[in-house]
Amino acid sequence: MEVKQTPKIFSLEIEDIVKEKKITHMDAVLWYCSKNSIEPDKVSSLITKALKEKIENNARELNFLPRHAQLPI
């Protein structure tokens, strides 16, 4: 199946999945791919900068990526 979608629509669908299923953005992307029988590498061009940042933040929270230093507020 060929992906025929815009990055904006894809991001909105991923956000809906995150809210509905209460899962991380990365899990939502994988769930979307599984549900639509799409290989995850086929949706890489649909991932917006904002969605990528959310995936990175989720990964940091789960200690999959090193944390950035933050100033105490």
VEXDREN-812237 format. One record per atom (N, C-alpha, C): residue number from 1; residue in one letter; atom name; x, y, z. Coordinates in pm, whole numbers, plus 32768, in hexadecimal, padded with zeros to 4 digits. Example, Ala and Ser with C-alpha at 12.3 -4.5 7.8 and 13.67 -1.06 7.14 Angstrom:
BEGIN
+-----+------+------+------+------+------+
: seq : type : atom :   px :   py :   pz :
+-----+------+------+------+------+------+
:   1 :    A :    N : 8527 : 7DC7 : 830C :
:   1 :    A :   CA : 84CE : 7E3E : 830C :
:   1 :    A :    C : 8528 : 7EB6 : 830C :
:   2 :    S :    N : 8505 : 7F1F : 82C4 :
:   2 :    S :   CA : 8557 : 7F96 : 82CA :
:   2 :    S :    C : 850A : 8003 : 8313 :
+-----+------+------+------+------+------+
***
This chain:
BEGIN
+-----+------+------+------+------+------+
: seq : type : atom :   px :   py :   pz :
+-----+------+------+------+------+------+
:   1 :    M :    N : 8054 : 7F89 : 8000 :
:   1 :    M :   CA : 8000 : 8000 : 8000 :
:   1 :    M :    C : 8058 : 807C : 8000 :
:   2 :    E :    N : 803C : 80D6 : 7FA9 :
:   2 :    E :   CA : 8088 : 8152 : 7FA3 :
:   2 :    E :    C : 8046 : 81BB : 7FFC :
:   3 :    V :    N : 8098 : 8204 : 8042 :
:   3 :    V :   CA : 8066 : 826B : 809C :
:   3 :    V :    C : 8040 : 82E6 : 804A :
:   4 :    K :    N : 7FC2 : 830E : 8052 :
:   4 :    K :   CA : 7F92 : 8384 : 800A :
:   4 :    K :    C : 7F57 : 83E4 : 806F :
:   5 :    Q :    N : 7FB1 : 842B : 80B3 :
:   5 :    Q :   CA : 7F87 : 8482 : 811E :
:   5 :    Q :    C : 7FE7 : 84F7 : 812B :
:   6 :    T :    N : 7FB9 : 8562 : 8166 :
:   6 :    T :   CA : 8012 : 85D2 : 817F :
:   6 :    T :    C : 804D : 85C5 : 820C :
:   7 :    P :    N : 80C1 : 85FE : 8223 :
:   7 :    P :   CA : 80FB : 85F9 : 82AA :
:   7 :    P :    C : 809E : 8635 : 8314 :
:   8 :    K :    N : 8056 : 869F : 82F2 :
:   8 :    K :   CA : 7FFC : 86DF : 8354 :
:   8 :    K :    C : 7F8B : 8680 : 837D :
:   9 :    I :    N : 7F4C : 8640 : 831C :
:   9 :    I :   CA : 7EDF : 85E2 : 833A :
:   9 :    I :    C : 7F15 : 856C : 8389 :
:  10 :    F :    N : 7F89 : 853A : 8362 :
:  10 :    F :   CA : 7FC6 : 84C9 : 83A9 :
:  10 :    F :    C : 7FDF : 84EE : 843B :
:  11 :    S :    N : 8018 : 8564 : 8452 :
:  11 :    S :   CA : 8034 : 8591 : 84DB :
:  11 :    S :    C : 7FB5 : 859C : 852E :
:  12 :    L :    N : 7F4B : 85D1 : 84F1 :
:  12 :    L :   CA : 7ECC : 85DD : 8539 :
:  12 :    L :    C : 7E94 : 8554 : 855C :
:  13 :    E :    N : 7EA0 : 84F4 : 8501 :
:  13 :    E :   CA : 7E72 : 846C : 851D :
:  13 :    E :    C : 7EC3 : 842D : 858F :
:  14 :    I :    N : 7F46 : 8444 : 858F :
:  14 :    I :   CA : 7F9B : 840E : 85F9 :
:  14 :    I :    C : 7F74 : 844C : 867F :
:  15 :    E :    N : 7F5C : 84D0 : 8681 :
:  15 :    E :   CA : 7F31 : 8514 : 86FD :
:  15 :    E :    C : 7EAE : 84D9 : 8730 :
:  16 :    D :    N : 7E51 : 84BD : 86D6 :
:  16 :    D :   CA : 7DD2 : 8480 : 86FE :
:  16 :    D :    C : 7DE8 : 83F6 : 873C :
:  17 :    I :    N : 7E40 : 83A8 : 8702 :
:  17 :    I :   CA : 7E5F : 8322 : 8736 :
:  17 :    I :    C : 7E9E : 832D : 87C0 :
:  18 :    V :    N : 7EFA : 838C : 87D1 :
:  18 :    V :   CA : 7F3C : 83A0 : 8853 :
:  18 :    V :    C : 7ED4 : 83BD : 88BF :
:  19 :    K :    N : 7E77 : 8418 : 88A1 :
:  19 :    K :   CA : 7E10 : 843E : 8903 :
:  19 :    K :    C : 7DAF : 83CC : 891E :
:  20 :    E :    N : 7D84 : 838A : 88B3 :
:  20 :    E :   CA : 7D20 : 8320 : 88BF :
:  20 :    E :    C : 7D56 : 82A6 : 890A :
:  21 :    K :    N : 7DCF : 827C : 88E8 :
:  21 :    K :   CA : 7E06 : 8201 : 8920 :
:  21 :    K :    C : 7E63 : 8219 : 8996 :
:  22 :    K :    N : 7E82 : 829B : 89B1 :
:  22 :    K :   CA : 7EDC : 82BF : 8A1F :
:  22 :    K :    C : 7F63 : 8278 : 8A13 :
:  23 :    I :    N : 7F9F : 8284 : 899D :
:  23 :    I :   CA : 8021 : 8248 : 8982 :
:  23 :    I :    C : 8082 : 82B4 : 8951 :
:  24 :    T :    N : 8101 : 8293 : 8947 :
:  24 :    T :   CA : 8164 : 82F4 : 8919 :
:  24 :    T :    C : 8153 : 830C : 8883 :
:  25 :    H :    N : 8192 : 8376 : 8854 :
:  25 :    H :   CA : 8189 : 8397 : 87C5 :
:  25 :    H :    C : 81CA : 832A : 876F :
:  26 :    M :    N : 823A : 82F5 : 879D :
:  26 :    M :   CA : 827C : 828A : 8751 :
:  26 :    M :    C : 8223 : 820F : 8749 :
:  27 :    D :    N : 81E6 : 81EB : 87B9 :
:  27 :    D :   CA : 818B : 8179 : 87B9 :
:  27 :    D :    C : 8113 : 8193 : 875D :
:  28 :    A :    N : 80E6 : 8211 : 875A :
:  28 :    A :   CA : 8075 : 8234 : 8703 :
:  28 :    A :    C : 809B : 8224 : 8670 :
:  29 :    V :    N : 8114 : 824E : 864C :
:  29 :    V :   CA : 8143 : 823E : 85C1 :
:  29 :    V :    C : 8149 : 81AA : 859E :
:  30 :    L :    N : 8180 : 8159 : 85F8 :
:  30 :    L :   CA : 818A : 80C9 : 85DF :
:  30 :    L :    C : 8101 : 8088 : 85D9 :
:  31 :    W :    N : 80A5 : 80B3 : 8630 :
:  31 :    W :   CA : 801D : 807E : 862F :
:  31 :    W :    C : 7FD9 : 80A0 : 85AA :
:  32 :    Y :    N : 7FEB : 811D : 857E :
:  32 :    Y :   CA : 7FB1 : 8149 : 84FE :
:  32 :    Y :    C : 7FE6 : 80F3 : 848B :
:  33 :    C :    N : 8068 : 80DC : 848B :
:  33 :    C :   CA : 80A5 : 808B : 8421 :
:  33 :    C :    C : 806F : 7FFD : 8423 :
:  34 :    S :    N : 8063 : 7FC5 : 849A :
:  34 :    S :   CA : 802F : 7F3D : 84A8 :
:  34 :    S :    C : 7F9E : 7F34 : 8478 :
:  35 :    K :    N : 7F4C : 7F94 : 84A3 :
:  35 :    K :   CA : 7EBE : 7F95 : 847F :
:  35 :    K :    C : 7EAA : 7FA3 : 83E9 :
:  36 :    N :    N : 7F02 : 7FF0 : 83A7 :
:  36 :    N :   CA : 7EF3 : 8009 : 8318 :
:  36 :    N :    C : 7F4F : 7FB4 : 82C1 :
:  37 :    S :    N : 7F90 : 7F51 : 82FD :
:  37 :    S :   CA : 7FEB : 7EF7 : 82B4 :
:  37 :    S :    C : 8054 : 7F44 : 8265 :
:  38 :    I :    N : 8094 : 7FA3 : 82A9 :
:  38 :    I :   CA : 80FC : 7FF5 : 826C :
:  38 :    I :    C : 817E : 7FDC : 82B7 :
:  39 :    E :    N : 81EB : 7FD2 : 826F :
:  39 :    E :   CA : 826D : 7FC6 : 82AF :
:  39 :    E :    C : 8290 : 804E : 82EC :
:  40 :    P :    N : 82C5 : 8050 : 8368 :
:  40 :    P :   CA : 82E5 : 80CF : 83A9 :
:  40 :    P :    C : 8341 : 812A : 8358 :
:  41 :    D :    N : 839B : 80F2 : 8309 :
:  41 :    D :   CA : 83F4 : 8148 : 82BA :
:  41 :    D :    C : 83AA : 8194 : 824C :
:  42 :    K :    N : 8331 : 8169 : 822A :
:  42 :    K :   CA : 82E3 : 81AD : 81C2 :
:  42 :    K :    C : 82A4 : 822F : 81F3 :
:  43 :    V :    N : 8297 : 8240 : 8277 :
:  43 :    V :   CA : 8259 : 82B9 : 82AC :
:  43 :    V :    C : 82BF : 8320 : 82DB :
:  44 :    S :    N : 833F : 8304 : 82CB :
:  44 :    S :   CA : 83A5 : 8361 : 82FC :
:  44 :    S :    C : 8399 : 83EA : 82BA :
:  45 :    S :    N : 836F : 83EF : 823E :
:  45 :    S :   CA : 8362 : 8470 : 81F9 :
:  45 :    S :    C : 82E8 : 84BF : 822B :
:  46 :    L :    N : 828F : 847E : 8274 :
:  46 :    L :   CA : 8217 : 84C0 : 82A7 :
:  46 :    L :    C : 8229 : 84F9 : 8334 :
:  47 :    I :    N : 8299 : 84DB : 8372 :
:  47 :    I :   CA : 82B0 : 8508 : 83FC :
:  47 :    I :    C : 82E1 : 8598 : 83FA :
:  48 :    T :    N : 828F : 85F0 : 8433 :
:  48 :    T :   CA : 82B1 : 867E : 8437 :
:  48 :    T :    C : 8319 : 8699 : 84A3 :
:  49 :    K :    N : 8351 : 8711 : 849E :
:  49 :    K :   CA : 83B5 : 8736 : 8502 :
:  49 :    K :    C : 8378 : 8732 : 858E :
:  50 :    A :    N : 82FE : 8763 : 859D :
:  50 :    A :   CA : 82BC : 8764 : 861F :
:  50 :    A :    C : 82A5 : 86D5 : 8652 :
:  51 :    L :    N : 827A : 867C : 85FA :
:  51 :    L :   CA : 8264 : 85F2 : 8622 :
:  51 :    L :    C : 82E7 : 85AE : 8647 :
:  52 :    K :    N : 8350 : 85CB : 85FC :
:  52 :    K :   CA : 83D4 : 8594 : 861A :
:  52 :    K :    C : 8402 : 85C0 : 86A5 :
:  53 :    E :    N : 83EC : 863F : 86C6 :
:  53 :    E :   CA : 8412 : 8672 : 8749 :
:  53 :    E :    C : 83C4 : 862D : 87B8 :
:  54 :    K :    N : 8344 : 8612 : 87A1 :
:  54 :    K :   CA : 82F3 : 85CC : 8806 :
:  54 :    K :    C : 8324 : 853D : 8818 :
:  55 :    I :    N : 8349 : 84FB : 87AB :
:  55 :    I :   CA : 837E : 8473 : 87B3 :
:  55 :    I :    C : 8401 : 8475 : 8802 :
:  56 :    E :    N : 8458 : 84D7 : 87E6 :
:  56 :    E :   CA : 84D6 : 84E2 : 8830 :
:  56 :    E :    C : 84BD : 84FB : 88C4 :
:  57 :    N :    N : 845D : 8552 : 88E5 :
:  57 :    N :   CA : 843E : 856D : 8972 :
:  57 :    N :    C : 840A : 84F0 : 89B7 :
:  58 :    N :    N : 83B4 : 84A4 : 8974 :
:  58 :    N :   CA : 8384 : 8426 : 89AD :
:  58 :    N :    C : 83F9 : 83C8 : 89C7 :
:  59 :    A :    N : 8455 : 83C1 : 8969 :
:  59 :    A :   CA : 84CA : 8368 : 8977 :
:  59 :    A :    C : 8522 : 8394 : 89EC :
:  60 :    R :    N : 8532 : 8415 : 89FE :
:  60 :    R :   CA : 8581 : 8447 : 8A70 :
:  60 :    R :    C : 853D : 8425 : 8AF4 :
:  61 :    E :    N : 84BA : 8436 : 8AFA :
:  61 :    E :   CA : 846E : 8417 : 8B74 :
:  61 :    E :    C : 847B : 8383 : 8B98 :
:  62 :    L :    N : 8486 : 832F : 8B33 :
:  62 :    L :   CA : 8493 : 829F : 8B4A :
:  62 :    L :    C : 8526 : 8273 : 8B55 :
:  63 :    N :    N : 8580 : 82D6 : 8B56 :
:  63 :    N :   CA : 8610 : 82BE : 8B61 :
:  63 :    N :    C : 864A : 826F : 8AEB :
:  64 :    F :    N : 860C : 827D : 8A76 :
:  64 :    F :   CA : 8643 : 823F : 89FC :
:  64 :    F :    C : 86AD : 8299 : 89BF :
:  65 :    L :    N : 86A6 : 831B : 89DD :
:  65 :    L :   CA : 8707 : 837D : 89AE :
:  65 :    L :    C : 873B : 83CA : 8A27 :
:  66 :    P :    N : 87B6 : 83FC : 8A1F :
:  66 :    P :   CA : 87E9 : 844A : 8A90 :
:  66 :    P :    C : 8799 : 84CC : 8AA0 :
:  67 :    R :    N : 8789 : 84F5 : 8B1B :
:  67 :    R :   CA : 873F : 8570 : 8B38 :
:  67 :    R :    C : 8795 : 85E9 : 8B1B :
:  68 :    H :    N : 8754 : 8655 : 8AF3 :
:  68 :    H :   CA : 8799 : 86D5 : 8AE3 :
:  68 :    H :    C : 879C : 8719 : 8B6B :
:  69 :    A :    N : 8805 : 8765 : 8B83 :
:  69 :    A :   CA : 880B : 87B1 : 8C00 :
:  69 :    A :    C : 879D : 881A : 8BFF :
:  70 :    Q :    N : 875B : 8829 : 8C71 :
:  70 :    Q :   CA : 86F0 : 888B : 8C7C :
:  70 :    Q :    C : 8710 : 88E8 : 8CF1 :
:  71 :    L :    N : 86EF : 8965 : 8CDE :
:  71 :    L :   CA : 8703 : 89C4 : 8D49 :
:  71 :    L :    C : 8691 : 89B5 : 8DB0 :
:  72 :    P :    N : 86B2 : 89BC : 8E30 :
:  72 :    P :   CA : 8648 : 89B4 : 8E94 :
:  72 :    P :    C : 85EF : 8A30 : 8E8F :
:  73 :    I :    N : 856E : 8A1A : 8E95 :
:  73 :    I :   CA : 8511 : 8A8C : 8E8C :
:  73 :    I :    C : 84CE : 8AA0 : 8F12 :
+-----+------+------+------+------+------+
***
